[in-house]
Amino acid sequence: MPEQKERQKEAVVSELGPLGRYKLRLVDGPRGRMLDIREWIDNSSYSGFTRRGVRLAWPAQAQSLIKILAEALASSEVADPAKQ
């Protein structure tokens, strides 16, 4: 019988708060520290995280995302919904 690899556990380092229907957490796992942005649902049949989400390497990819978002917000190409 083939040996099964033991699955490494993840540890939540910090709950960063909600962002709409998503929750943000810092998670330590087999691939290092990650920023986990994942959909959270809470209804009569299920309460918890879904598979919908993304993990970004912390801090490198998270800093890149911040830079991209700042450029998008400063860009005249991105419409401001408050001005429409």
C-alpha positions in Angstrom: 0.0 0.0 0.0 1.5 3.4 -0.9 2.4 5.8 1.9 0.2 8.8 2.3 1.9 12.2 2.9 0.8 13.8 6.1 -1.0 17.0 5.3 0.5 20.0 7.0 -1.8 22.1 9.0 -2.4 25.8 8.6 -2.4 28.3 11.4 -4.4 31.5 11.3 -2.0 34.3 12.4 -4.5 37.1 12.3 -8.1 37.8 11.3 -7.9 41.1 9.4 -11.6 41.8 9.0 -14.5 41.6 6.5 -14.5 43.1 3.1 -18.1 42.7 1.9 -18.8 39.0 1.7 -15.1 38.2 2.0 -12.9 37.7 5.0 -9.2 38.5 5.1 -6.8 36.5 7.2 -3.0 36.0 7.5 -2.3 32.2 7.4 0.9 30.3 8.0 1.1 27.1 6.0 3.4 24.8 4.0 4.2 27.5 1.5 4.8 30.2 4.1 2.8 33.2 5.2 -0.1 34.1 2.9 -2.8 36.7 2.8 -6.0 34.7 2.4 -9.0 36.6 0.9 -11.9 34.1 0.9 -15.7 34.2 0.6 -17.6 33.6 3.8 -21.2 32.4 3.8 -23.6 32.0 6.7 -27.0 30.4 6.0 -29.2 27.7 7.4 -27.3 24.9 5.6 -23.6 26.0 5.9 -21.6 28.6 7.8 -17.9 29.0 6.8 -15.4 29.7 4.1 -15.9 28.7 0.5 -13.3 27.7 -2.1 -13.9 31.1 -3.7 -10.9 33.3 -2.9 -7.3 33.9 -3.5 -4.0 33.6 -1.5 -1.2 36.1 -2.0 2.3 35.6 -0.7 2.9 37.9 2.3 4.1 40.5 2.1 5.5 40.6 -1.5 2.3 39.9 -3.5 0.2 41.9 -1.1 2.4 44.9 -1.6 2.2 44.5 -5.3 -1.6 44.4 -5.1 -1.6 47.6 -3.0 0.5 49.3 -5.7 -1.8 48.1 -8.5 -4.9 49.3 -6.7 -3.3 52.7 -5.9 -2.5 53.2 -9.5 -6.0 52.2 -10.6 -7.5 54.6 -8.1 -5.3 57.4 -9.3 -5.9 56.7 -13.0 -8.4 58.7 -15.0 -9.3 55.6 -16.9 -11.1 54.1 -13.8 -14.5 55.7 -13.4 -15.4 57.0 -10.0 -18.9 55.7 -9.2 -19.6 58.7 -6.9 -19.2 61.1 -9.9 -21.5 59.1 -12.2 
